[in-house]
């Protein structure tokens, strides 16, 4: 080879493996081509020939002597041993974006036999070719509040559905769950995202205090583009050197950050942590660390997202957007491991609403380190609920709402009958997802209606839960609404809408809030609770006309065509529940035309009677200390009043940008529903008339 015999020339005795060749590294080799006067002309031939005289086949295409072609193939056809890339199976990715399957170490066959094979659950989804995300290119780059909420809602709906399907396949041992990664991949590949353009400072549509339960949610709305790294860098425009500055950071407990002061964050740089066989080391001024250092000198704004342990699920985290900070100082110090670590002091820009400060304050209340201002009663339920409900007034001197008896569930009169056949399962321990013989699952369409975390997957016409006759245990995953609420509620005095309800804890979309408890109004009662139903301020009506909305996952985005799950409720008979004299915390939830809570009919058997319950679920992620509201709906009028399509003379005070309750409510879009309700009047022999728009205590 050193003598330059030509690239197609083969050294003699190449098959002699005992011979050691003196071969230089390829970077030292200079291509040499034979000169016409010194050797044969330069010639290119297919790997399997034919070759002209004087040339030999190049290994590994050289075969045994006398065999110059592959049997069954034409001598002059190209034959390659290359395998198409699609023939190789892609390595699955775990939650940390790392390959799951590693290279197998060499060892005895007995060790290999003991190795467990990890399985990845694959969905038989067909990628849509003509899916319309409903988001324009400009909206994809620059969002708004409605778009941000839309993207997050669609992502979580898809994630819940994928999680439900994974739970149904958990009988496969060693399965790896990827519902979050798969949902985000489907969203990204179909263009369902917003704020894709990186920017410094405020992100359109994202508000301070917004909460996220997955890092990938931050990516979908453009708040923080890094799925794993805590520092998100961005190159400065017009900078010839391409210097990068930090535009956002996530402080989630991976490093020793100082988070004592709600307005100051001492952030630890990245790198240097011990991992696997690698010990701790000094951090280096590269990548994210260098970007933060440049942000210090350029004084650009940096978004800060803080992470906490989810109190409802210890293995999960919740992230809160804490607003805009600026890097004020940087230094290096010895960490707990004895290695050098970079420290960056970020100070919050004044005048922003509280976010992390609210979380710190609630933590002090829970640990009894600080008294709750305006506290009237530490537990409104007097021990009826497992979680106390505080009663607070920071507005005026009122000492509480009118007296009522606290009930934890609905109370039916003896004369009320739903005439529904009883049902129960035969599961011994708990109802397992994917159990095809479970009667309760069959009633729900073959799936458990909740995820393993207890979140509602889809709105359904009617949900069937396991009842008292089912042999399964009380911790069965199909008894979500029967175990009571799990968050710390607070009944508080609002400034203009009476008493309201909010939570000290963050609430994930699909989480069970509470049941609407009270006394069911008998059809034959003209004046329940000592008054007319029309004037009852604390009454829930299933027969009202509600603003339609879509909450379930999009079947088209996963190539299913159309979903078989309807979001229209199918209630056996209209139900009116009065909580005027007896009720629970649900009686304090106010109306909103843009609510964060919705109701879902749930049915289960109790004492050999199948009873209907009204359960409330979170419509989206709800930050702590955010008022919980639901849509009271629009009551329809009688025949005379319905001729006036502007019937409904009440003013709504919800304050929503989409408030539909000015001085009048247009009922024209709901004429079809009103007609169907009038038919029910004839069937059940009862009047469905009630107050004009919403509860008078809210809409005046």
HELIX and SHEET records of a PDB file:
HELIX    1   1 UNK A   26  UNK A   28  5                                   3    
HELIX    2   2 UNK A   85  UNK A   87  5                                   3    
HELIX    3   3 UNK A  109  UNK A  114  1                                   6    
HELIX    4   4 UNK A  137  UNK A  141  1                                   5    
HELIX    5   5 UNK A  145  UNK A  168  1                                  24    
HELIX    6   6 UNK A  179  UNK A  189  1                                  11    
HELIX    7   7 UNK A  215  UNK A  220  1                                   6    
HELIX    8   8 UNK A  287  UNK A  298  1                                  12    
HELIX    9   9 UNK A  356  UNK A  366  1                                  11    
HELIX   10  10 UNK A  439  UNK A  443  1                                   5    
HELIX   11  11 UNK A  480  UNK A  482  5                                   3    
HELIX   12  12 UNK A  528  UNK A  530  5                                   3    
HELIX   13  13 UNK A  533  UNK A  535  5                                   3    
HELIX   14  14 UNK A  555  UNK A  558  5                                   4    
HELIX   15  15 UNK A  585  UNK A  588  5                                   4    
HELIX   16  16 UNK A  639  UNK A  642  1                                   4    
HELIX   17  17 UNK A  668  UNK A  670  5                                   3    
HELIX   18  18 UNK A  671  UNK A  684  1                                  14    
SHEET    1   A 2 UNK A 119  UNK A 120  0                                        
SHEET    2   A 2 UNK A 175  UNK A 176  1                                        
SHEET    1   B 5 UNK A 211  UNK A 212  0                                        
SHEET    2   B 5 UNK A 317  UNK A 334 -1                                        
SHEET    3   B 5 UNK A 301  UNK A 309 -1                                        
SHEET    4   B 5 UNK A 244  UNK A 251  1                                        
SHEET    5   B 5 UNK A 231  UNK A 235 -1                                        
SHEET    1   C 4 UNK A 211  UNK A 212  0                                        
SHEET    2   C 4 UNK A 317  UNK A 334 -1                                        
SHEET    3   C 4 UNK A 340  UNK A 348 -1                                        
SHEET    4   C 4 UNK A 264  UNK A 268 -1                                        
SHEET    1   D 4 UNK A 375  UNK A 377  0                                        
SHEET    2   D 4 UNK A 390  UNK A 392 -1                                        
SHEET    3   D 4 UNK A 489  UNK A 493  1                                        
SHEET    4   D 4 UNK A 499  UNK A 503 -1                                        
SHEET    1   E 2 UNK A 405  UNK A 406  0                                        
SHEET    2   E 2 UNK A 582  UNK A 583  1                                        
SHEET    1   F 4 UNK A 463  UNK A 464  0                                        
SHEET    2   F 4 UNK A 597  UNK A 606  1                                        
SHEET    3   F 4 UNK A 609  UNK A 618 -1                                        
SHEET    4   F 4 UNK A 512  UNK A 515 -1                                        
SHEET    1   G 3 UNK A 519  UNK A 520  0                                        
SHEET    2   G 3 UNK A 576  UNK A 578 -1                                        
SHEET    3   G 3 UNK A 539  UNK A 541 -1                                        
SHEET    1   H 2 UNK A 590  UNK A 591  0                                        
SHEET    2   H 2 UNK A 629  UNK A 630  1                                        
END                                                                             
